[in-house]
Amino acid sequence: MTDFFQFETDFVDSLRCIPMQVRFKLDTCGIKLKLSDWNLMTTAERQDLVELPCTTETEIHSYCDHVQRLIIQSTGIAPKKLPIEPYPAWLDFATVPASLQEKAQEIGVTLTQQHWAALTPLQRFALIKLSHPGHENKNFSTAIAEFHLL
């Protein structure tokens, strides 16, 4: 999983921001990684977080340990642990989250269950993250277009 979304192209060469695939892995293993902590890491360390697998229980545990070590090494402080959802919304291909549907309707898009089911878990994750009220939403409509949902 080292492909980046087109809406991330303005920062993926330098990895100055945390790409969605890393955010996906962080949510999977329950680690809060601040952008300021990310920016203290070397480019090679950031690239490792992009490339390291985080799918099986063993990989998730290993990824979690690795991220924690990097943050402690960079900041001297252990990262905040986040609750891990046993069945997160991005894995539920049958139900479009209501908050996401509302955000899509604000830009004139209706997401059907068929659209939702056709997306990958990472695409669904990205749309959910980009639709949060506290998140900078400038990439939401770009992601909708990129995922052919217009």
ChimeraX commands (.cxc) that place a marker at each C-alpha (Angstrom):
marker #1 position 0.00,0.00,0.00 radius 0.5
marker #1 position 2.43,2.67,-1.16 radius 0.5
marker #1 position 0.21,4.42,-3.68 radius 0.5
marker #1 position -0.78,7.96,-2.84 radius 0.5
marker #1 position -3.98,9.71,-3.76 radius 0.5
marker #1 position -3.89,12.44,-6.38 radius 0.5
marker #1 position -5.25,14.93,-3.82 radius 0.5
marker #1 position -2.04,14.36,-1.83 radius 0.5
marker #1 position 0.35,15.23,-4.67 radius 0.5
marker #1 position 1.25,18.64,-3.28 radius 0.5
marker #1 position 3.09,17.08,-0.32 radius 0.5
marker #1 position 3.96,13.42,-0.99 radius 0.5
marker #1 position 7.34,14.05,-2.59 radius 0.5
marker #1 position 8.62,15.61,0.62 radius 0.5
marker #1 position 6.22,13.75,2.95 radius 0.5
marker #1 position 5.75,17.05,4.83 radius 0.5
marker #1 position 2.20,15.96,5.74 radius 0.5
marker #1 position 1.00,12.58,6.95 radius 0.5
marker #1 position -0.42,10.67,3.95 radius 0.5
marker #1 position -3.79,8.95,4.23 radius 0.5
marker #1 position -2.24,5.50,4.06 radius 0.5
marker #1 position -0.15,6.27,7.16 radius 0.5
marker #1 position -3.16,7.82,8.92 radius 0.5
marker #1 position -5.06,4.62,8.06 radius 0.5
marker #1 position -2.32,2.52,9.68 radius 0.5
marker #1 position -2.20,4.79,12.73 radius 0.5
marker #1 position -5.94,4.39,13.26 radius 0.5
marker #1 position -5.52,0.64,12.77 radius 0.5
marker #1 position -2.90,0.39,15.52 radius 0.5
marker #1 position -4.33,3.11,17.81 radius 0.5
marker #1 position -1.52,5.67,17.83 radius 0.5
marker #1 position -1.92,9.46,17.72 radius 0.5
marker #1 position 0.85,10.97,15.62 radius 0.5
marker #1 position 0.96,14.75,15.64 radius 0.5
marker #1 position 2.10,16.54,12.51 radius 0.5
marker #1 position 4.79,18.27,14.57 radius 0.5
marker #1 position 6.12,14.84,15.65 radius 0.5
marker #1 position 5.94,13.57,12.07 radius 0.5
marker #1 position 8.04,16.52,10.95 radius 0.5
marker #1 position 10.73,15.69,13.53 radius 0.5
marker #1 position 11.26,12.32,11.84 radius 0.5
marker #1 position 13.76,11.86,9.05 radius 0.5
marker #1 position 12.55,11.35,5.50 radius 0.5
marker #1 position 13.69,7.72,5.72 radius 0.5
marker #1 position 11.67,7.17,8.93 radius 0.5
marker #1 position 8.58,8.72,7.33 radius 0.5
marker #1 position 9.07,6.54,4.24 radius 0.5
marker #1 position 9.30,3.47,6.49 radius 0.5
marker #1 position 5.91,4.35,7.99 radius 0.5
marker #1 position 4.51,4.55,4.46 radius 0.5
marker #1 position 5.99,1.22,3.39 radius 0.5
marker #1 position 5.72,-0.97,6.49 radius 0.5
marker #1 position 2.73,-3.33,6.41 radius 0.5
marker #1 position -0.03,-2.99,8.99 radius 0.5
marker #1 position -2.64,-5.59,8.14 radius 0.5
marker #1 position -2.21,-8.76,10.21 radius 0.5
marker #1 position -2.23,-8.78,14.02 radius 0.5
marker #1 position 1.54,-9.30,14.04 radius 0.5
marker #1 position 2.11,-6.46,11.57 radius 0.5
marker #1 position -0.21,-4.13,13.49 radius 0.5
marker #1 position 1.63,-4.82,16.75 radius 0.5
marker #1 position 5.01,-4.36,15.07 radius 0.5
marker #1 position 3.90,-1.12,13.37 radius 0.5
marker #1 position 2.56,0.23,16.67 radius 0.5
marker #1 position 5.84,-0.55,18.46 radius 0.5
marker #1 position 7.86,1.01,15.64 radius 0.5
marker #1 position 5.81,4.24,15.61 radius 0.5
marker #1 position 6.03,4.52,19.40 radius 0.5
marker #1 position 9.82,4.10,19.30 radius 0.5
marker #1 position 10.17,6.76,16.59 radius 0.5
marker #1 position 8.03,9.26,18.49 radius 0.5
marker #1 position 9.84,8.66,21.77 radius 0.5
marker #1 position 13.20,8.91,19.97 radius 0.5
marker #1 position 12.16,12.21,18.33 radius 0.5
marker #1 position 10.28,13.86,21.21 radius 0.5
marker #1 position 11.19,12.04,24.39 radius 0.5
marker #1 position 7.47,11.58,25.03 radius 0.5
marker #1 position 5.32,8.51,24.45 radius 0.5
marker #1 position 2.50,9.06,21.96 radius 0.5
marker #1 position -1.13,9.16,22.96 radius 0.5
marker #1 position -2.93,5.88,22.45 radius 0.5
marker #1 position -6.28,5.97,20.66 radius 0.5
marker #1 position -9.11,3.49,20.99 radius 0.5
marker #1 position -9.19,1.00,18.14 radius 0.5
marker #1 position -12.63,0.53,16.66 radius 0.5
marker #1 position -13.35,-3.20,16.32 radius 0.5
marker #1 position -15.32,-2.60,13.10 radius 0.5
marker #1 position -14.68,0.91,11.78 radius 0.5
marker #1 position -17.06,2.61,9.35 radius 0.5
marker #1 position -14.56,2.37,6.48 radius 0.5
marker #1 position -14.71,-1.43,6.67 radius 0.5
marker #1 position -18.52,-1.44,6.50 radius 0.5
marker #1 position -19.11,-1.49,2.76 radius 0.5
marker #1 position -22.89,-1.81,3.25 radius 0.5
marker #1 position -23.56,1.50,5.03 radius 0.5
marker #1 position -22.58,5.02,3.97 radius 0.5
marker #1 position -22.04,7.00,7.20 radius 0.5
marker #1 position -24.75,9.65,7.61 radius 0.5
marker #1 position -22.23,12.42,8.32 radius 0.5
marker #1 position -20.38,11.58,5.11 radius 0.5
marker #1 position -23.60,11.52,3.14 radius 0.5
marker #1 position -24.48,14.97,4.53 radius 0.5
marker #1 position -21.06,16.36,3.58 radius 0.5
marker #1 position -21.37,14.92,0.07 radius 0.5
marker #1 position -24.83,16.43,-0.34 radius 0.5
marker #1 position -23.39,19.86,0.54 radius 0.5
marker #1 position -21.47,19.68,-2.73 radius 0.5
marker #1 position -24.38,18.16,-4.68 radius 0.5
marker #1 position -23.29,14.52,-4.54 radius 0.5
marker #1 position -25.40,11.60,-3.37 radius 0.5
marker #1 position -23.37,8.58,-2.36 radius 0.5
marker #1 position -25.20,5.35,-3.00 radius 0.5
marker #1 position -24.47,2.11,-1.24 radius 0.5
marker #1 position -23.17,0.80,-4.57 radius 0.5
marker #1 position -20.69,3.70,-4.83 radius 0.5
marker #1 position -19.59,3.09,-1.25 radius 0.5
marker #1 position -19.19,-0.67,-1.70 radius 0.5
marker #1 position -17.08,-0.15,-4.84 radius 0.5
marker #1 position -14.49,1.91,-2.94 radius 0.5
marker #1 position -11.45,0.39,-1.25 radius 0.5
marker #1 position -11.25,0.57,2.55 radius 0.5
marker #1 position -8.51,3.22,2.18 radius 0.5
marker #1 position -10.72,5.34,-0.09 radius 0.5
marker #1 position -13.63,5.04,2.36 radius 0.5
marker #1 position -11.25,5.96,5.21 radius 0.5
marker #1 position -10.05,9.03,3.30 radius 0.5
marker #1 position -13.58,10.24,2.62 radius 0.5
marker #1 position -14.57,9.80,6.26 radius 0.5
marker #1 position -11.47,11.67,7.46 radius 0.5
marker #1 position -11.87,14.45,4.90 radius 0.5
marker #1 position -15.53,14.93,5.84 radius 0.5
marker #1 position -14.98,15.46,9.58 radius 0.5
marker #1 position -16.16,18.88,10.74 radius 0.5
marker #1 position -12.83,19.71,12.42 radius 0.5
marker #1 position -10.77,18.66,9.39 radius 0.5
marker #1 position -9.64,20.99,6.66 radius 0.5
marker #1 position -12.14,19.98,3.98 radius 0.5
marker #1 position -10.43,21.44,0.91 radius 0.5
marker #1 position -9.57,17.98,-0.43 radius 0.5
marker #1 position -13.03,16.46,0.09 radius 0.5
marker #1 position -14.49,17.46,-3.28 radius 0.5
marker #1 position -11.17,16.62,-4.98 radius 0.5
marker #1 position -11.30,13.12,-3.45 radius 0.5
marker #1 position -14.94,12.72,-4.52 radius 0.5
marker #1 position -13.88,13.50,-8.09 radius 0.5
marker #1 position -10.76,11.31,-7.90 radius 0.5
marker #1 position -12.87,8.36,-6.73 radius 0.5
marker #1 position -15.31,8.92,-9.64 radius 0.5
marker #1 position -18.27,9.69,-7.38 radius 0.5
marker #1 position -19.53,12.79,-9.22 radius 0.5
marker link #1:1,2 radius 0.2
marker link #1:2,3 radius 0.2
marker link #1:3,4 radius 0.2
marker link #1:4,5 radius 0.2
marker link #1:5,6 radius 0.2
marker link #1:6,7 radius 0.2
marker link #1:7,8 radius 0.2
marker link #1:8,9 radius 0.2
marker link #1:9,10 radius 0.2
marker link #1:10,11 radius 0.2
marker link #1:11,12 radius 0.2
marker link #1:12,13 radius 0.2
marker link #1:13,14 radius 0.2
marker link #1:14,15 radius 0.2
marker link #1:15,16 radius 0.2
marker link #1:16,17 radius 0.2
marker link #1:17,18 radius 0.2
marker link #1:18,19 radius 0.2
marker link #1:19,20 radius 0.2
marker link #1:20,21 radius 0.2
marker link #1:21,22 radius 0.2
marker link #1:22,23 radius 0.2
marker link #1:23,24 radius 0.2
marker link #1:24,25 radius 0.2
marker link #1:25,26 radius 0.2
marker link #1:26,27 radius 0.2
marker link #1:27,28 radius 0.2
marker link #1:28,29 radius 0.2
marker link #1:29,30 radius 0.2
marker link #1:30,31 radius 0.2
marker link #1:31,32 radius 0.2
marker link #1:32,33 radius 0.2
marker link #1:33,34 radius 0.2
marker link #1:34,35 radius 0.2
marker link #1:35,36 radius 0.2
marker link #1:36,37 radius 0.2
marker link #1:37,38 radius 0.2
marker link #1:38,39 radius 0.2
marker link #1:39,40 radius 0.2
marker link #1:40,41 radius 0.2
marker link #1:41,42 radius 0.2
marker link #1:42,43 radius 0.2
marker link #1:43,44 radius 0.2
marker link #1:44,45 radius 0.2
marker link #1:45,46 radius 0.2
marker link #1:46,47 radius 0.2
marker link #1:47,48 radius 0.2
marker link #1:48,49 radius 0.2
marker link #1:49,50 radius 0.2
marker link #1:50,51 radius 0.2
marker link #1:51,52 radius 0.2
marker link #1:52,53 radius 0.2
marker link #1:53,54 radius 0.2
marker link #1:54,55 radius 0.2
marker link #1:55,56 radius 0.2
marker link #1:56,57 radius 0.2
marker link #1:57,58 radius 0.2
marker link #1:58,59 radius 0.2
marker link #1:59,60 radius 0.2
marker link #1:60,61 radius 0.2
marker link #1:61,62 radius 0.2
marker link #1:62,63 radius 0.2
marker link #1:63,64 radius 0.2
marker link #1:64,65 radius 0.2
marker link #1:65,66 radius 0.2
marker link #1:66,67 radius 0.2
marker link #1:67,68 radius 0.2
marker link #1:68,69 radius 0.2
marker link #1:69,70 radius 0.2
marker link #1:70,71 radius 0.2
marker link #1:71,72 radius 0.2
marker link #1:72,73 radius 0.2
marker link #1:73,74 radius 0.2
marker link #1:74,75 radius 0.2
marker link #1:75,76 radius 0.2
marker link #1:76,77 radius 0.2
marker link #1:77,78 radius 0.2
marker link #1:78,79 radius 0.2
marker link #1:79,80 radius 0.2
marker link #1:80,81 radius 0.2
marker link #1:81,82 radius 0.2
marker link #1:82,83 radius 0.2
marker link #1:83,84 radius 0.2
marker link #1:84,85 radius 0.2
marker link #1:85,86 radius 0.2
marker link #1:86,87 radius 0.2
marker link #1:87,88 radius 0.2
marker link #1:88,89 radius 0.2
marker link #1:89,90 radius 0.2
marker link #1:90,91 radius 0.2
marker link #1:91,92 radius 0.2
marker link #1:92,93 radius 0.2
marker link #1:93,94 radius 0.2
marker link #1:94,95 radius 0.2
marker link #1:95,96 radius 0.2
marker link #1:96,97 radius 0.2
marker link #1:97,98 radius 0.2
marker link #1:98,99 radius 0.2
marker link #1:99,100 radius 0.2
marker link #1:100,101 radius 0.2
marker link #1:101,102 radius 0.2
marker link #1:102,103 radius 0.2
marker link #1:103,104 radius 0.2
marker link #1:104,105 radius 0.2
marker link #1:105,106 radius 0.2
marker link #1:106,107 radius 0.2
marker link #1:107,108 radius 0.2
marker link #1:108,109 radius 0.2
marker link #1:109,110 radius 0.2
marker link #1:110,111 radius 0.2
marker link #1:111,112 radius 0.2
marker link #1:112,113 radius 0.2
marker link #1:113,114 radius 0.2
marker link #1:114,115 radius 0.2
marker link #1:115,116 radius 0.2
marker link #1:116,117 radius 0.2
marker link #1:117,118 radius 0.2
marker link #1:118,119 radius 0.2
marker link #1:119,120 radius 0.2
marker link #1:120,121 radius 0.2
marker link #1:121,122 radius 0.2
marker link #1:122,123 radius 0.2
marker link #1:123,124 radius 0.2
marker link #1:124,125 radius 0.2
marker link #1:125,126 radius 0.2
marker link #1:126,127 radius 0.2
marker link #1:127,128 radius 0.2
marker link #1:128,129 radius 0.2
marker link #1:129,130 radius 0.2
marker link #1:130,131 radius 0.2
marker link #1:131,132 radius 0.2
marker link #1:132,133 radius 0.2
marker link #1:133,134 radius 0.2
marker link #1:134,135 radius 0.2
marker link #1:135,136 radius 0.2
marker link #1:136,137 radius 0.2
marker link #1:137,138 radius 0.2
marker link #1:138,139 radius 0.2
marker link #1:139,140 radius 0.2
marker link #1:140,141 radius 0.2
marker link #1:141,142 radius 0.2
marker link #1:142,143 radius 0.2
marker link #1:143,144 radius 0.2
marker link #1:144,145 radius 0.2
marker link #1:145,146 radius 0.2
marker link #1:146,147 radius 0.2
marker link #1:147,148 radius 0.2
marker link #1:148,149 radius 0.2
marker link #1:149,150 radius 0.2
view
